[in-house]
Amino acid sequence: MTSRPTSSAVCVALLVLAGCASTPEEDPVLQNKLTDLDTRLTRIERVVSNNSLLELSNEMEALRADVRAMHNDVDELNHSLDASRKQQRDLYADLDQRLKSLEARSGVASGGSVGGAAAGSAGGAGAGAAAAGNGPAAGADSAAYQTAFELLKGSQYDQAISAFQQFLAMYPDSSLADNGQYWLGEAYYVNKDYPDALASFQRVVDKYPQSRKVPDALLKVGYCDYELKQWQAAKDVLSRVTANYPDTPAGHLAQQRLDKLAAEKH
């Protein structure tokens, strides 16, 4: 009679032990928790990955902006170089034309002197002598200008400044005076003497309003204002250049500097 209850108890104990011996993989509650953790981990990894991509995208955009800025600087330098080359070509062509004109006038004067002497006319001889005396003087301004310009081309800026000042003092009415005044400003500018450069460029505009150097002189006035941190003055002058000379190298360079001012929030 007592053996049956004992057998029942043993069976119950075996069933309990069997339940306790079940593996975690067979536990549905634990399995659900593991699945939930795996889902959350996957979500977190995705967020981290997206943030990394966003940072990488931001860095790429910053690099693109730097490259664009460098391209703008290169374009500005190229425009400046092209403008300088054009100015030099125009200057040499202008000097060549003036020299040819002087040579032609000198030849005519010499011919007149010879004719007067052959005719035995004292008045004709006197006029020929006067013409011969004025020939060197007529070319002296060109020689003084060329000397100063060669110093500037040779990067001897202090000497070029002195030479241009002397040229302008000796030949204020020379047909090359506007060019001399402009290149005096350039010599000051490369020496980073921006106040004197600005005054020299402004004198080109004020004293020689018909000169072909006026657009470039106005541009450099704006550049000087920029270097002196006179932002509003720079914008006013550069805007004047773009309005009055829109399809010229000076106009293009003025617009580039205005864009730079805007990018720098001045």
C-alpha positions as CSV (number, residue, x, y, z in Angstrom):
1,M,0.0,0.0,0.0
2,T,2.8,2.4,0.8
3,S,4.7,1.6,-2.4
4,R,2.3,3.5,-4.7
5,P,2.6,6.9,-3.0
6,T,6.3,6.5,-3.1
7,S,6.3,5.7,-6.8
8,S,4.1,8.8,-7.5
9,A,6.5,11.0,-5.6
10,V,9.5,9.7,-7.6
11,C,7.7,10.4,-10.8
12,V,6.8,13.9,-9.9
13,A,10.4,14.6,-8.9
14,L,11.7,13.3,-12.2
15,L,9.2,15.5,-14.1
16,V,10.4,18.6,-12.2
17,L,14.0,17.7,-12.8
18,A,13.3,17.2,-16.5
19,G,11.6,20.7,-16.6
20,C,14.6,22.3,-15.0
21,A,17.0,20.6,-17.4
22,S,15.4,22.3,-20.5
23,T,18.0,24.4,-22.5
24,P,17.7,28.2,-22.9
25,E,17.1,27.7,-26.6
26,E,13.9,25.9,-25.7
27,D,12.7,28.6,-23.3
28,P,10.3,30.9,-25.3
29,V,10.5,33.8,-22.9
30,L,14.3,33.9,-23.0
31,Q,14.3,33.5,-26.7
32,N,11.9,36.5,-27.1
33,K,14.2,38.6,-24.9
34,L,17.3,37.6,-27.0
35,T,15.4,38.4,-30.2
36,D,14.4,41.8,-28.8
37,L,18.0,42.6,-27.8
38,D,19.3,41.6,-31.2
39,T,16.7,43.9,-32.9
40,R,17.7,46.8,-30.7
41,L,21.4,46.2,-31.3
42,T,20.8,46.1,-35.0
43,R,18.9,49.4,-34.8
44,I,21.7,51.1,-32.8
45,E,24.3,49.9,-35.3
46,R,22.3,51.3,-38.1
47,V,22.0,54.7,-36.3
48,V,25.8,54.8,-35.7
49,S,26.5,53.9,-39.3
50,N,24.2,56.7,-40.5
51,N,25.9,59.2,-38.3
52,S,29.3,58.1,-39.6
53,L,28.0,58.5,-43.1
54,L,26.7,62.0,-42.3
55,E,30.0,63.0,-40.8
56,L,31.8,61.7,-43.9
57,S,29.3,63.6,-46.1
58,N,29.9,66.8,-44.2
59,E,33.7,66.4,-44.5
60,M,33.4,65.8,-48.2
61,E,31.3,68.9,-48.7
62,A,33.8,70.9,-46.7
63,L,36.6,69.6,-49.0
64,R,34.5,70.5,-52.0
65,A,34.1,74.0,-50.7
66,D,37.8,74.3,-50.2
67,V,38.5,73.1,-53.7
68,R,35.9,75.6,-55.1
69,A,37.6,78.4,-53.2
70,M,41.0,77.3,-54.5
71,H,39.6,77.3,-58.1
72,N,38.3,80.8,-57.5
73,D,41.7,82.0,-56.3
74,V,43.4,80.4,-59.3
75,D,40.9,82.0,-61.7
76,E,41.6,85.4,-60.1
77,L,45.3,84.9,-60.4
78,N,44.9,83.9,-64.1
79,H,42.8,86.9,-64.8
80,S,45.3,89.1,-63.1
81,L,48.1,87.6,-65.1
82,D,46.1,87.9,-68.4
83,A,45.3,91.5,-67.5
84,S,49.0,92.3,-66.7
85,R,50.1,90.7,-70.0
86,K,47.6,92.7,-71.9
87,Q,48.6,95.9,-70.2
88,Q,52.3,95.2,-71.1
89,R,51.4,94.4,-74.7
90,D,49.4,97.6,-75.0
91,L,52.1,99.5,-73.3
92,Y,54.8,98.2,-75.7
93,A,52.6,98.8,-78.7
94,D,51.9,102.3,-77.5
95,L,55.6,103.0,-76.9
96,D,56.5,101.6,-80.3
97,Q,53.9,103.8,-82.0
98,R,55.1,106.9,-80.2
99,L,58.7,106.2,-81.0
100,K,57.8,105.7,-84.7
101,S,55.9,109.0,-84.6
102,L,58.9,110.8,-83.0
103,E,61.3,109.2,-85.5
104,A,59.0,110.3,-88.4
105,R,58.9,113.9,-87.1
106,S,62.6,113.9,-86.6
107,G,63.1,112.8,-90.2
108,V,60.9,115.5,-91.5
109,A,62.7,118.2,-89.4
110,S,66.1,117.0,-90.6
111,G,64.9,117.1,-94.2
112,G,63.6,120.6,-93.8
113,S,66.9,121.7,-92.3
114,V,68.9,120.3,-95.2
115,G,66.5,121.9,-97.7
116,G,66.8,125.3,-96.0
117,A,70.6,125.1,-96.0
118,A,70.7,124.2,-99.7
119,A,68.5,127.1,-100.5
120,G,70.8,129.5,-98.5
121,S,67.9,130.7,-96.4
122,A,69.0,131.9,-93.0
123,G,65.5,131.6,-91.6
124,G,65.1,128.0,-92.9
125,A,68.5,127.1,-91.3
126,G,67.4,128.6,-88.0
127,A,64.1,126.7,-88.1
128,G,66.1,123.5,-88.9
129,A,68.4,124.1,-86.0
130,A,65.5,124.6,-83.6
131,A,63.9,121.4,-84.7
132,A,67.2,119.6,-84.2
133,G,67.4,121.0,-80.7
134,N,63.9,119.9,-79.8
135,G,64.3,116.4,-81.1
136,P,66.2,114.9,-78.1
137,A,64.0,116.8,-75.6
138,A,60.9,115.3,-77.3
139,G,62.3,111.8,-76.7
140,A,63.7,112.4,-73.2
141,D,60.4,111.8,-71.5
142,S,60.1,108.5,-73.2
143,A,63.6,107.5,-72.2
144,A,63.0,108.5,-68.5
145,Y,59.7,106.6,-68.5
146,Q,61.3,103.5,-70.0
147,T,64.1,103.6,-67.4
148,A,61.6,103.6,-64.6
149,F,59.5,100.9,-66.2
150,E,62.6,98.6,-66.6
151,L,63.3,99.0,-62.9
152,L,59.7,98.0,-62.1
153,K,60.0,95.0,-64.4
154,G,63.2,94.0,-62.7
155,S,61.5,94.0,-59.3
156,Q,63.6,97.0,-58.1
157,Y,60.5,98.6,-56.6
158,D,62.1,101.3,-54.4
159,Q,64.2,102.5,-57.3
160,A,61.2,102.3,-59.7
161,I,59.2,104.5,-57.3
162,S,62.0,107.2,-57.3
163,A,62.4,107.0,-61.1
164,F,58.6,107.4,-61.7
165,Q,58.4,110.3,-59.3
166,Q,61.3,112.0,-61.1
167,F,59.7,111.3,-64.5
168,L,56.4,112.8,-63.4
169,A,58.1,115.8,-61.8
170,M,60.2,116.5,-64.9
171,Y,57.6,115.7,-67.6
172,P,54.1,116.5,-66.1
173,D,52.7,117.1,-69.5
174,S,54.1,114.1,-71.2
175,S,51.8,111.9,-73.1
176,L,53.1,109.0,-70.9
177,A,52.3,110.8,-67.7
178,D,49.1,108.8,-67.1
179,N,51.0,105.5,-67.5
180,G,53.8,106.7,-65.3
181,Q,51.3,107.6,-62.6
182,Y,49.6,104.2,-62.8
183,W,52.9,102.3,-62.6
184,L,54.0,104.4,-59.7
185,G,50.9,103.1,-57.9
186,E,51.7,99.5,-58.9
187,A,55.2,99.9,-57.4
188,Y,53.7,101.2,-54.2
189,Y,51.2,98.3,-54.2
190,V,53.7,95.5,-54.6
191,N,55.7,97.1,-51.7
192,K,52.4,96.9,-49.7
193,D,52.4,100.7,-49.2
194,Y,48.6,100.7,-49.7
195,P,47.9,104.3,-48.7
196,D,50.4,105.8,-51.2
197,A,49.3,103.2,-53.8
198,L,45.7,104.3,-53.4
199,A,46.6,108.0,-53.7
200,S,48.6,107.3,-56.9
201,F,45.8,105.2,-58.5
202,Q,43.2,107.8,-57.6
203,R,45.3,110.5,-59.2
204,V,45.1,108.6,-62.5
205,V,41.3,108.7,-62.3
206,D,41.1,112.3,-61.2
207,K,43.9,113.9,-63.4
208,Y,43.6,111.7,-66.5
209,P,39.9,110.8,-66.9
210,Q,40.3,110.0,-70.6
211,S,43.2,107.6,-70.0
212,R,42.8,104.0,-70.9
213,K,44.4,103.3,-67.5
214,V,41.3,104.5,-65.7
215,P,39.5,101.1,-65.4
216,D,42.6,99.4,-64.0
217,A,43.3,102.3,-61.7
218,L,39.8,102.2,-60.3
219,L,40.2,98.4,-59.8
220,K,43.4,99.0,-57.9
221,V,41.7,101.7,-55.8
222,G,39.2,99.0,-54.7
223,Y,42.0,96.5,-54.0
224,C,43.8,99.1,-51.8
225,D,40.6,99.8,-49.9
226,Y,40.3,96.0,-49.4
227,E,43.8,95.7,-48.1
228,L,43.2,98.7,-45.8
229,K,40.0,97.0,-44.5
230,Q,37.9,99.8,-45.8
231,W,35.2,97.4,-46.8
232,Q,32.4,99.7,-47.8
233,A,34.7,101.9,-49.8
234,A,36.1,98.8,-51.6
235,K,32.6,97.6,-52.5
236,D,31.6,101.1,-53.8
237,V,34.6,101.4,-56.0
238,L,34.5,97.8,-57.3
239,S,30.8,98.1,-58.0
240,R,31.5,101.2,-60.0
241,V,34.1,99.2,-62.1
242,T,31.6,96.4,-62.8
243,A,28.9,98.9,-63.8
244,N,31.1,101.1,-66.0
245,Y,33.4,98.4,-67.5
246,P,31.4,95.2,-67.4
247,D,33.1,93.4,-70.3
248,T,36.7,94.1,-69.5
249,P,39.4,92.3,-67.5
250,A,39.1,95.0,-64.9
251,G,35.3,94.4,-64.7
252,H,35.7,90.7,-64.3
253,L,38.4,91.1,-61.6
254,A,36.2,93.6,-59.7
255,Q,33.3,91.2,-59.7
256,Q,35.5,88.4,-58.3
257,R,36.7,90.7,-55.5
258,L,33.1,91.6,-54.7
259,D,32.3,87.9,-54.5
260,K,35.2,87.4,-52.1
261,L,34.0,90.3,-50.0
262,A,30.5,88.7,-49.8
263,A,31.9,85.3,-49.0
264,E,34.0,86.8,-46.2
265,K,30.8,88.6,-45.0
266,H,32.4,92.1,-45.1
